[in-house]
């Protein structure tokens, strides 16, 4: 049995193959990996790199709305997603009256009937806007 161990030991040492590192190490061109197609060359270790571009702002942005009622009657309004099925704010705007709203866009302003059912809506985007309620009391238009 000791002959088998000695023979196996000599076979293992004679079959030894050096293992090359994957990707090599910095500064050794023998093991350098090519850059991926269309990609930038790899910067040497310790070299300054370009900062990554900041992602676009995806969150809500501020809005300012100036709303004037051109209707001859007081108009019922709802500020929120979908009357009467979502939470929001019910309010009124008297005839020939203006008011201002501020908040986070997007926001929806609804004209609602006396039963709080939707008649018309206006989607408020970011920034300042001037809008009027039409004389027909059933819609919105820019001012």
N, C-alpha and C positions, 0 to 999 in steps of 0.2 A: 504494500500500500504506500509506503513512503516513496517508491519509484513513481507511482501515479501522481502523487502530490508534486514531486519534483518536476515531472514531465508537464503537468498542467501549469505549474508556475512558470516554466520556461516558455510555454506556448503563449501565455498571457503577456509576458514582457516582450516577446518578439512580435506580437500582433498589435502593439500599441501604436495608435495613430494620433497625432496631435489634433486637438479640436480648435478650429478657428472661431473666434467670437463672431456672433451675428452682428453685422453693422459696424464692427471694428470699434476703434476708439478714436477720439479726436486727435488729429494730427498725423495719423497713419494712413497714407493714401492707398496702401495695399488692401485695406479692409473697408474703404469708403464705399458707401452705397450710393448709387446714382439718385438724383432728385426725381421725384415723381413727375410724369409728363405734365407740362403746363404749370408746375408748381415752382415756387421760388427756391433758390439754392439755400441749403442749410447754413445758417450763420455759425462761425466758429464759437466754441465755448467761451463765454464771457463777453462776447460782442454785443453791443447795444442793439436792441430790436425796436421796430416801429410799434407804437402803442396800438392796440386793437380799436377799431372804430366803435364809438358808443352806440348802443341800440337806440332806435327812434323811440320817442316818448309815446307810450301806448295808453297811458292812463287818461282820466278825464281832464279836460281843460276848461278854464273859466269862460263864462258867457255873460253878456249884458244885453238885456232886451228892453226896448222902449215900445210899449204897446198902447195904441190909441183906439178907442171904440168910436167908430163912425156911424154905428147903428143908432136908431132913435129910441131904443129900449135898453134897459140894463141886460147885460149878457152874463150867463152863468159860465164859469170857466173851471177846468180841472187841470192841475199840473201834475203829471205822472205818466205811467206807462199805458194804462188802458182802463178808462172808466166803464162801468162801475166795478170792474173785476180786480183792480189792483189798488194798493194804497197810494195815496197822493193827497193833494190839497185842493179842496173845493173853495172857490171864491167868486166874486162878481165884479163886473166893471160897468159903471154907470155910463149912460149916453154922453157922448162928446167929452169923455174923460180919458186921461192918460195915466199910465202907471209904469213903473220900471221893475224888472226882475233881474236878479243875478243868481248865479249858481254854477254847477258843473255840467258841461255839455257831454254828451247829447241829452237834451231834455225835450219833452213834448208838452205843448199847451193845447188843450182841447176846448172847443165850444161845446157845451152840453145843454140838453133841453131840461125842462123842469123835472123830469124823471131821472136825470143824471145819465141819460144815454148819449153817446157821442154823436155830434152833428158834423164837426170838421176838426182837423188837427193841424198844428204847425210844429215842425221839428226845428228846435233851436240848436245851432252849431256853435263852435267856439268863436269868440270875438264879440264885437258889438253889432247889434241889429236893430232896425227900426221897422216895425210892422203895424198894420192897422187891421181892425175888424171891419169887414165890408158893411155898407149901408143895409144890405140884405140880412145881416146878422148871422149869416151861414158860412162864412169863410174868412180867410186871411189874405192880405196882399202886402207887398213891401211898401214902405212910405218913402 
